Every structure is written in C-alpha cells, then in structure tokens.
Amino acid sequence: MNVVDFTRHQEDRAAAAWDSYVRARDAAEHSRNLSDGIAAGKAWRTFLTLFQTPEQTAAHEAVDHSLAQRRRG
C-alpha cells in the first residue's frame, strides 16, 4: 500500500504555484503588457488559494460568480 505524504504534497503544490507566479510576474514586468499582468494576478491568486480556509474559498467563488453574472448583463 502506498502512503501519501500530504505535507510533502502540499509543499510541492505550493512550490509549483509559486514558480508559476514568479514566471508570470517576471513576464509581466518585462513586457508591461496588461494581459501578462492579468496572468500574473491569476497565478498569484492560485498560490494564495492553497492557504485559504474553505470559507475563504467559498467567499471568493461567490464573488467570482457575481462578477460573471454582471459581465453577462
């Protein structure tokens, strides 16, 4: 039977998310392009969600849903 080390798994996920954010941030700083900045912001949010409580995640999802509804009109 394989046993998963959740602490190591969480650390690996956090490191991967951090690396993705740093690459996206560097690209945005280099290009000064809005779409690159948005990508960096999304990568930052992905990193932060790894440390949120379920309640915080639910609150962000509710905001996302509300914003999506507004965009649709």
Helices and strands as residue ranges (DSSP letters): H 6-31, H 34-49, H 54-72
